[in-house]
Amino acid sequence: MFLAVIINFAVSLLLMFSVCSMLLYTILNVSFQIQFVLIVVHSFSVFFIEDCEYPKMVAALVGLQGVFMLVLFYDFYQKAYMRKKE
């Protein structure tokens, strides 16, 4: 009896985890994309503020790194999850 309760509980957790994991996975993917876009916008905002003394070269490098990460993550996402497996 005790073993059956534990098995039922474990199966319930697994089912709940599989549904929640897909939702969580989607949320995390979108949040990573938003994160990279915010890094790029924040880095390049230095060029539009007139009295900002932050080094423009550092801002450009950080912004370009954010662009590269966004492109690489999008490429990975397309290859791993959007295209049908052959």
Buried (B, 14 or more C-beta within 10 A) or exposed (E): EEEEEEEEEEEEEEEEEEEEEEEEEEEEEEEBBEBBEEBBEEBBEBEEEEEEEEEEEEBBEBBEBBBEBBEEBBEEEEEEEEEEEE
